Amino acid sequence: MATTVRIEVGEHGPVPALQDFFRKLLADESLSGIMVPVHLFGGGMPMPTLVTDPAQLDRADPLAPAFPMSSAKLVSRLSKGSAGERFAVVMRPCEIRAFMELVKLNQGFLEEVILIGMDCPGAYDNMHYRDFLGEREPMAASAEFHKALAEGRKPASVELAGACKVCEHPTPQGTDIVVGLFGGDISSGIQIMAASPRGEALLGAMGLQAQEPDGKREAAVAALVGEREAARDAMYADVQERTSTLEKLAQYLGSCVNCYNCRVACPVCYCKECVFNTDVFEHKPWQYLDWAKRKGSLKLPTDTVFYHLTRMAHMSTACVGCGQCSNACPNGVEVVELFRTVAARTQKSFDYQPGLSLDQAPPLTVFREDEYQDTVSHLA
């Protein structure tokens, strides 16, 4: 059985307790640094920060319900090419799944990375996190967010990000250490679980008292997943109806301005050069005028629907539903809802769940002679 320990939360609250845990972890000579969200400028948005000095963890806030970006690409960069030093990263479940997809595609490597996964009740998008925070001290606001959830209260009047409300994977998989937040009041203590031999070794070296799991976390997770799956299925039905024809799809994507923020923010979109950044779509002036004359009018910019269709064709097997595409959109296009709906059908057809297992190869990297026999028989 994997080791489970409990870190006590004192009068200063759960955030300082986790900071102290990370300091002790960083004191292990096998680790050179730890990447964790940090309020770098005293407050505001916590950003992924690679910390090597334990003293600089005093603004770390892994409990902040903020998700300004996915750190999967950052970890990919840090892990490519051996630095000869091992470091730990604190990540949400969707970030871990995205990084696992990058590992499968040889865009990241696990050998020198210790994965610390956080149970994730969800987060606010960038604008709503600022509304949630207001003028409050950020780490106190983070503690109050989790206290409200433990007591069955809504933490704030603002809503969680749409992607989080339909996420059926709120617990981390494939990590070395799990920080358990579900099933208890973290204002008194936090469960830490080893999930690999490397995690066992690190926890063992810290000398923390082991304890037996009480089963409350599993029950809380099951209840949350049930709620999320119901919301997810309702979202699928809604999006399918709203995009059931090409005209409806164009209307759904009508506010897109081709800024490509969604592509940049996507943690598993890793192409070094995108076709949409080449001259392929640099049309000549006479072409625009000709198209406008044939139709009577021409929406500008052009190619917005084709852009999203191309991304869906590339990404639908790998989409982990993190929602960073929608978070990055300046015009509020519901990108993640559309991508998740399409990805659900693609992933089901290949019996594939991205990022949950390194043993499951990405569908387009393998060939199975017996797949899609119903399609093949119609073509024969």
SULKALIN-V451712 format. One record per residue. RES is the residue in one letter. PHI is phi in whole degrees, 0 to 359 (999 if undefined). BURIAL is 1 if it has 24 or more other C-alpha atoms within 12 Angstrom, else 0. D_FIRST is the distance of its C-alpha to the first C-alpha in whole Angstrom. Layout:
BEGIN
res=RES phi=PHI burial=BURIAL d_first=D_FIRST
res=RES phi=PHI burial=BURIAL d_first=D_FIRST
END
This chain:
BEGIN
res=M phi=999 burial=0 d_first=0
res=A phi=292 burial=0 d_first=4
res=T phi=289 burial=1 d_first=6
res=T phi=239 burial=1 d_first=9
res=V phi=235 burial=1 d_first=12
res=R phi=233 burial=1 d_first=16
res=I phi=260 burial=1 d_first=19
res=E phi=283 burial=1 d_first=22
res=V phi=254 burial=0 d_first=25
res=G phi=273 burial=0 d_first=28
res=E phi=293 burial=0 d_first=32
res=H phi=277 burial=0 d_first=32
res=G phi=106 burial=1 d_first=29
res=P phi=289 burial=1 d_first=26
res=V phi=295 burial=1 d_first=28
res=P phi=300 burial=1 d_first=29
res=A phi=296 burial=1 d_first=25
res=L phi=290 burial=1 d_first=24
res=Q phi=302 burial=1 d_first=27
res=D phi=295 burial=1 d_first=26
res=F phi=299 burial=1 d_first=22
res=F phi=293 burial=1 d_first=23
res=R phi=298 burial=1 d_first=26
res=K phi=295 burial=1 d_first=24
res=L phi=295 burial=1 d_first=22
res=L phi=291 burial=1 d_first=25
res=A phi=290 burial=1 d_first=26
res=D phi=296 burial=1 d_first=23
res=E phi=296 burial=0 d_first=26
res=S phi=281 burial=0 d_first=24
res=L phi=249 burial=1 d_first=25
res=S phi=261 burial=1 d_first=28
res=G phi=190 burial=1 d_first=28
res=I phi=218 burial=1 d_first=26
res=M phi=262 burial=1 d_first=28
res=V phi=209 burial=1 d_first=28
res=P phi=296 burial=1 d_first=30
res=V phi=226 burial=1 d_first=33
res=H phi=280 burial=1 d_first=36
res=L phi=289 burial=0 d_first=38
res=F phi=243 burial=0 d_first=42
res=G phi=87 burial=0 d_first=41
res=G phi=192 burial=1 d_first=40
res=G phi=73 burial=1 d_first=40
res=M phi=285 burial=1 d_first=38
res=P phi=281 burial=1 d_first=35
res=M phi=246 burial=1 d_first=35
res=P phi=303 burial=1 d_first=32
res=T phi=221 burial=1 d_first=33
res=L phi=272 burial=1 d_first=32
res=V phi=254 burial=1 d_first=31
res=T phi=247 burial=1 d_first=32
res=D phi=259 burial=0 d_first=33
res=P phi=306 burial=1 d_first=31
res=A phi=295 burial=0 d_first=34
res=Q phi=270 burial=1 d_first=34
res=L phi=270 burial=1 d_first=31
res=D phi=287 burial=1 d_first=33
res=R phi=244 burial=1 d_first=34
res=A phi=292 burial=1 d_first=31
res=D phi=217 burial=1 d_first=30
res=P phi=290 burial=1 d_first=27
res=L phi=267 burial=1 d_first=27
res=A phi=298 burial=1 d_first=30
res=P phi=280 burial=1 d_first=31
res=A phi=237 burial=1 d_first=33
res=F phi=216 burial=1 d_first=32
res=P phi=292 burial=1 d_first=36
res=M phi=196 burial=1 d_first=34
res=S phi=274 burial=1 d_first=31
res=S phi=275 burial=1 d_first=30
res=A phi=301 burial=1 d_first=29
res=K phi=293 burial=1 d_first=32
res=L phi=295 burial=1 d_first=32
res=V phi=294 burial=1 d_first=29
res=S phi=302 burial=1 d_first=30
res=R phi=296 burial=0 d_first=33
res=L phi=293 burial=1 d_first=32
res=S phi=264 burial=1 d_first=29
res=K phi=276 burial=0 d_first=32
res=G phi=85 burial=0 d_first=34
res=S phi=287 burial=0 d_first=32
res=A phi=269 burial=0 d_first=33
res=G phi=77 burial=0 d_first=31
res=E phi=227 burial=0 d_first=29
res=R phi=261 burial=1 d_first=26
res=F phi=223 burial=1 d_first=25
res=A phi=254 burial=1 d_first=23
res=V phi=227 burial=1 d_first=24
res=V phi=257 burial=1 d_first=23
res=M phi=222 burial=1 d_first=24
res=R phi=283 burial=1 d_first=24
res=P phi=304 burial=1 d_first=22
res=C phi=291 burial=1 d_first=25
res=E phi=293 burial=1 d_first=26
res=I phi=296 burial=1 d_first=23
res=R phi=297 burial=1 d_first=24
res=A phi=295 burial=1 d_first=27
res=F phi=296 burial=1 d_first=26
res=M phi=298 burial=1 d_first=24
res=E phi=297 burial=1 d_first=28
res=L phi=294 burial=1 d_first=29
res=V phi=298 burial=1 d_first=27
res=K phi=298 burial=1 d_first=28
res=L phi=264 burial=1 d_first=32
res=N phi=60 burial=0 d_first=32
res=Q phi=255 burial=1 d_first=32
res=G phi=199 burial=1 d_first=29
res=F phi=219 burial=1 d_first=27
res=L phi=264 burial=1 d_first=23
res=E phi=305 burial=0 d_first=24
res=E phi=250 burial=1 d_first=25
res=V phi=246 burial=1 d_first=23
res=I phi=262 burial=1 d_first=20
res=L phi=270 burial=1 d_first=19
res=I phi=248 burial=1 d_first=18
res=G phi=262 burial=1 d_first=18
res=M phi=259 burial=1 d_first=20
res=D phi=305 burial=1 d_first=20
res=C phi=231 burial=1 d_first=23
res=P phi=281 burial=1 d_first=26
res=G phi=120 burial=1 d_first=28
res=A phi=212 burial=1 d_first=31
res=Y phi=267 burial=1 d_first=35
res=D phi=288 burial=1 d_first=37
res=N phi=300 burial=1 d_first=39
res=M phi=290 burial=1 d_first=42
res=H phi=287 burial=1 d_first=40
res=Y phi=296 burial=1 d_first=38
res=R phi=297 burial=1 d_first=41
res=D phi=295 burial=0 d_first=43
res=F phi=298 burial=1 d_first=39
res=L phi=288 burial=1 d_first=40
res=G phi=58 burial=0 d_first=43
res=E phi=260 burial=0 d_first=45
res=R phi=285 burial=0 d_first=41
res=E phi=292 burial=0 d_first=39
res=P phi=303 burial=1 d_first=37
res=M phi=287 burial=1 d_first=34
res=A phi=292 burial=1 d_first=35
res=A phi=295 burial=1 d_first=35
res=S phi=297 burial=1 d_first=32
res=A phi=296 burial=1 d_first=30
res=E phi=294 burial=1 d_first=33
res=F phi=303 burial=1 d_first=32
res=H phi=287 burial=1 d_first=28
res=K phi=296 burial=1 d_first=29
res=A phi=298 burial=0 d_first=32
res=L phi=298 burial=1 d_first=29
res=A phi=296 burial=1 d_first=27
res=E phi=267 burial=0 d_first=30
res=G phi=77 burial=0 d_first=31
res=R phi=260 burial=0 d_first=34
res=K phi=281 burial=0 d_first=35
res=P phi=295 burial=1 d_first=35
res=A phi=200 burial=1 d_first=38
res=S phi=285 burial=0 d_first=41
res=V phi=280 burial=0 d_first=40
res=E phi=268 burial=0 d_first=38
res=L phi=297 burial=1 d_first=35
res=A phi=303 burial=1 d_first=35
res=G phi=304 burial=1 d_first=36
res=A phi=298 burial=1 d_first=33
res=C phi=289 burial=1 d_first=31
res=K phi=290 burial=1 d_first=32
res=V phi=240 burial=1 d_first=31
res=C phi=276 burial=1 d_first=28
res=E phi=264 burial=1 d_first=25
res=H phi=234 burial=1 d_first=22
res=P phi=278 burial=1 d_first=22
res=T phi=244 burial=1 d_first=18
res=P phi=285 burial=1 d_first=18
res=Q phi=237 burial=1 d_first=16
res=G phi=74 burial=1 d_first=16
res=T phi=262 burial=1 d_first=16
res=D phi=264 burial=1 d_first=14
res=I phi=223 burial=1 d_first=14
res=V phi=242 burial=1 d_first=14
res=V phi=262 burial=1 d_first=17
res=G phi=272 burial=1 d_first=16
res=L phi=248 burial=1 d_first=20
res=F phi=273 burial=1 d_first=20
res=G phi=87 burial=1 d_first=20
res=G phi=193 burial=1 d_first=21
res=D phi=267 burial=1 d_first=24
res=I phi=284 burial=1 d_first=23
res=S phi=285 burial=1 d_first=26
res=S phi=248 burial=0 d_first=25
res=G phi=191 burial=1 d_first=21
res=I phi=232 burial=1 d_first=19
res=Q phi=280 burial=1 d_first=15
res=I phi=237 burial=1 d_first=14
res=M phi=238 burial=1 d_first=10
res=A phi=282 burial=1 d_first=9
res=A phi=235 burial=1 d_first=10
res=S phi=201 burial=0 d_first=11
res=P phi=303 burial=0 d_first=11
res=R phi=294 burial=1 d_first=14
res=G phi=295 burial=1 d_first=13
res=E phi=303 burial=1 d_first=11
res=A phi=295 burial=0 d_first=14
res=L phi=292 burial=1 d_first=16
res=L phi=294 burial=1 d_first=14
res=G phi=299 burial=1 d_first=14
res=A phi=290 burial=0 d_first=18
res=M phi=276 burial=1 d_first=18
res=G phi=70 burial=0 d_first=18
res=L phi=279 burial=1 d_first=16
res=Q phi=285 burial=0 d_first=15
res=A phi=284 burial=0 d_first=11
res=Q phi=214 burial=0 d_first=11
res=E phi=276 burial=0 d_first=10
res=P phi=299 burial=0 d_first=10
res=D phi=262 burial=0 d_first=14
res=G phi=84 burial=0 d_first=14
res=K phi=293 burial=0 d_first=17
res=R phi=296 burial=1 d_first=16
res=E phi=299 burial=0 d_first=15
res=A phi=294 burial=0 d_first=19
res=A phi=295 burial=1 d_first=21
res=V phi=296 burial=1 d_first=20
res=A phi=300 burial=0 d_first=21
res=A phi=294 burial=0 d_first=24
res=L phi=295 burial=1 d_first=25
res=V phi=298 burial=1 d_first=24
res=G phi=301 burial=0 d_first=27
res=E phi=296 burial=0 d_first=29
res=R phi=294 burial=1 d_first=29
res=E phi=295 burial=0 d_first=29
res=A phi=296 burial=0 d_first=32
res=A phi=294 burial=0 d_first=34
res=R phi=298 burial=1 d_first=33
res=D phi=295 burial=0 d_first=35
res=A phi=295 burial=0 d_first=38
res=M phi=296 burial=1 d_first=38
res=Y phi=304 burial=1 d_first=38
res=A phi=297 burial=0 d_first=41
res=D phi=296 burial=0 d_first=43
res=V phi=292 burial=1 d_first=43
res=Q phi=300 burial=1 d_first=44
res=E phi=292 burial=0 d_first=47
res=R phi=283 burial=0 d_first=48
res=T phi=232 burial=1 d_first=48
res=S phi=287 burial=0 d_first=49
res=T phi=230 burial=0 d_first=52
res=L phi=296 burial=0 d_first=53
res=E phi=296 burial=0 d_first=55
res=K phi=294 burial=0 d_first=52
res=L phi=297 burial=1 d_first=50
res=A phi=297 burial=1 d_first=52
res=Q phi=292 burial=0 d_first=53
res=Y phi=302 burial=1 d_first=49
res=L phi=263 burial=1 d_first=49
res=G phi=298 burial=1 d_first=53
res=S phi=271 burial=0 d_first=52
res=C phi=295 burial=1 d_first=50
res=V phi=246 burial=0 d_first=52
res=N phi=58 burial=1 d_first=51
res=C phi=281 burial=0 d_first=49
res=Y phi=67 burial=1 d_first=46
res=N phi=301 burial=1 d_first=44
res=C phi=297 burial=1 d_first=41
res=R phi=292 burial=1 d_first=41
res=V phi=295 burial=1 d_first=41
res=A phi=283 burial=1 d_first=38
res=C phi=296 burial=1 d_first=36
res=P phi=286 burial=1 d_first=33
res=V phi=247 burial=1 d_first=33
res=C phi=264 burial=1 d_first=37
res=Y phi=240 burial=1 d_first=37
res=C phi=304 burial=0 d_first=41
res=K phi=289 burial=0 d_first=43
res=E phi=225 burial=0 d_first=46
res=C phi=265 burial=0 d_first=46
res=V phi=301 burial=0 d_first=49
res=F phi=281 burial=1 d_first=50
res=N phi=258 burial=0 d_first=51
res=T phi=259 burial=0 d_first=53
res=D phi=276 burial=0 d_first=57
res=V phi=303 burial=0 d_first=56
res=F phi=254 burial=0 d_first=56
res=E phi=271 burial=0 d_first=59
res=H phi=287 burial=0 d_first=62
res=K phi=280 burial=0 d_first=65
res=P phi=305 burial=0 d_first=68
res=W phi=294 burial=0 d_first=70
res=Q phi=293 burial=0 d_first=67
res=Y phi=301 burial=0 d_first=66
res=L phi=295 burial=0 d_first=69
res=D phi=295 burial=0 d_first=70
res=W phi=297 burial=0 d_first=66
res=A phi=296 burial=0 d_first=68
res=K phi=295 burial=0 d_first=71
res=R phi=291 burial=0 d_first=70
res=K phi=262 burial=0 d_first=68
res=G phi=94 burial=0 d_first=70
res=S phi=197 burial=0 d_first=67
res=L phi=216 burial=0 d_first=64
res=K phi=292 burial=0 d_first=61
res=L phi=239 burial=0 d_first=60
res=P phi=289 burial=0 d_first=57
res=T phi=276 burial=1 d_first=57
res=D phi=69 burial=1 d_first=54
res=T phi=294 burial=1 d_first=52
res=V phi=294 burial=1 d_first=51
res=F phi=297 burial=0 d_first=50
res=Y phi=301 burial=1 d_first=48
res=H phi=291 burial=1 d_first=46
res=L phi=297 burial=0 d_first=46
res=T phi=295 burial=0 d_first=45
res=R phi=297 burial=1 d_first=42
res=M phi=297 burial=1 d_first=41
res=A phi=297 burial=0 d_first=42
res=H phi=282 burial=1 d_first=40
res=M phi=251 burial=1 d_first=37
res=S phi=294 burial=1 d_first=36
res=T phi=280 burial=1 d_first=33
res=A phi=255 burial=1 d_first=32
res=C phi=298 burial=1 d_first=32
res=V phi=258 burial=1 d_first=29
res=G phi=71 burial=1 d_first=31
res=C phi=290 burial=1 d_first=31
res=G phi=87 burial=1 d_first=34
res=Q phi=293 burial=1 d_first=36
res=C phi=298 burial=1 d_first=39
res=S phi=292 burial=1 d_first=40
res=N phi=299 burial=1 d_first=39
res=A phi=272 burial=1 d_first=41
res=C phi=286 burial=1 d_first=44
res=P phi=285 burial=0 d_first=47
res=N phi=245 burial=0 d_first=49
res=G phi=73 burial=1 d_first=46
res=V phi=294 burial=1 d_first=45
res=E phi=278 burial=1 d_first=42
res=V phi=293 burial=1 d_first=41
res=V phi=295 burial=1 d_first=37
res=E phi=299 burial=1 d_first=38
res=L phi=292 burial=1 d_first=40
res=F phi=295 burial=1 d_first=38
res=R phi=295 burial=1 d_first=35
res=T phi=296 burial=1 d_first=37
res=V phi=291 burial=1 d_first=38
res=A phi=297 burial=1 d_first=35
res=A phi=299 burial=1 d_first=34
res=R phi=287 burial=0 d_first=36
res=T phi=296 burial=1 d_first=36
res=Q phi=294 burial=1 d_first=32
res=K phi=295 burial=0 d_first=32
res=S phi=294 burial=0 d_first=35
res=F phi=261 burial=1 d_first=33
res=D phi=52 burial=0 d_first=30
res=Y phi=229 burial=1 d_first=28
res=Q phi=239 burial=1 d_first=26
res=P phi=296 burial=1 d_first=27
res=G phi=80 burial=1 d_first=24
res=L phi=272 burial=1 d_first=21
res=S phi=210 burial=0 d_first=20
res=L phi=289 burial=1 d_first=22
res=D phi=282 burial=0 d_first=22
res=Q phi=262 burial=0 d_first=25
res=A phi=288 burial=1 d_first=28
res=P phi=305 burial=1 d_first=30
res=P phi=307 burial=1 d_first=33
res=L phi=277 burial=0 d_first=36
res=T phi=258 burial=0 d_first=35
res=V phi=230 burial=0 d_first=34
res=F phi=236 burial=0 d_first=37
res=R phi=239 burial=0 d_first=36
res=E phi=296 burial=0 d_first=39
res=D phi=264 burial=0 d_first=39
res=E phi=278 burial=0 d_first=38
res=Y phi=55 burial=0 d_first=40
res=Q phi=295 burial=0 d_first=42
res=D phi=294 burial=0 d_first=44
res=T phi=289 burial=0 d_first=46
res=V phi=298 burial=0 d_first=47
res=S phi=296 burial=0 d_first=48
res=H phi=288 burial=0 d_first=51
res=L phi=273 burial=0 d_first=51
res=A phi=291 burial=0 d_first=52
END
